[in-house]
Amino acid sequence: MTMWMRVSEERGSAAVEAAVGLPAFVLFVGLIIFGGRTATTHSAVESAAADAARSASIARTSAESKIDAKAAAQASLANQDIHCLSMNVVVDVSDFGKSVGEPGSVTATVECLLDLADLSVPGVPGSRLIKATITSPLDTWRERDGGFTNSDAFPGGNSGAGS
């Protein structure tokens, strides 16, 4: 009779354990996915920033470098299958204004707004901004445009020509 009572006292305990343990397990798995997705995206954004900086540093003009940097960052993220809600590429090309022989660099910053709304984990925001900045050197001995077009650099034209 004691054995029969002991079995009846434990009846339903598995359901209670599952009701307590299952949500904790689901939360734990959600946090692992959150961490993995954030780390993967951060790595991809760093790679995109490196590609953008390198593309900008080998461009001939500062205007061309900004266009090339944005295209390189977009291509890098697309190749890594990273989908941002929004992406922003900021390129500092101020060193294009330095004269030939002076060392210079180009800095590219890539920002990606990562969508996390599909996780539905309490305490996890719906999106997260991932940002990376990389600097790449300019060729010290290559001609630079200084960020100007010919008409900007010489407002009066070449008045000394032919004299």
NORTAZI-V412823 format. One record per pair of residues at least 12 apart in sequence whose ideal C-beta (glycine too) atoms are under 6 Angstrom apart, sorted by the first residue. I is the first residue (numbers start at 1). J is the second residue. Records with the same first field share a line. If there is no record, write none. Layout:
BEGIN
I = J, J
END
This chain:
BEGIN
30 = 119, 121
34 = 119, 124
41 = 82, 114, 130
42 = 130
44 = 80, 82
45 = 110, 112, 130, 132
46 = 132
47 = 76
48 = 73, 76, 77, 110
49 = 108, 110, 132, 134
50 = 134
51 = 72, 76
52 = 69, 72, 73, 89, 108
53 = 106, 108, 134, 136
54 = 136
55 = 68, 69, 72
56 = 68, 69, 91, 106, 108
57 = 106, 136, 138
61 = 145
62 = 93, 96, 147
65 = 93
66 = 91
69 = 89, 91, 108
70 = 89
73 = 89, 110
84 = 112, 113
85 = 113, 115, 127
86 = 113
87 = 112
88 = 111
89 = 110
90 = 109
91 = 108
92 = 107
93 = 106
95 = 138
96 = 144, 146, 147
97 = 146, 147
103 = 140
104 = 138
105 = 135, 137, 138
106 = 136
107 = 135
108 = 134
109 = 133
110 = 132
111 = 131
112 = 130
113 = 127, 129
114 = 128, 130
115 = 127
116 = 128
END
